[in-house]
Amino acid sequence: MWRFILRENAANYRRLMQAESDGERRLSLKLLVEAAERELTELDEASHHAHAAREVAVGRLLQVFLDDAVRMHKADFGNIQLYEPETQSLLIGAQRNFRKPFLDHFAL
């Protein structure tokens, strides 16, 4: 939602800036456009960091679940496969003791 507002504000400021004949007012509008774009960039960067952190956290959580299941069943191997709807394929979310050929089969 905030991204939408920032984009709309920047677009409105640009339109106003193009129609403005007063140099001082144009400069003020240009500064507002730059501030909105800077805030959008910061918001996108924060979002990417949060997404990456979430992926790391999910990976760790899957590994903990897998370690517990392997230990509980006294298994030598184990994996958790996740379905990827976009590619209609399975991906290894966590694994224990599988060799590269098996893992490569599930690699993108």
Secondary structure, 3 states (H helix, E strand, C coil): CHHHHHHHHHHHHHHHHHHCCCHHHHHHHHHHHHHHHHHHHHHHHHHHHHHHHHHHHHHHHHHHHHHHHHHHCCCCCEEEEEEECCCCEEEEEEEECCCHHHHHHCCC
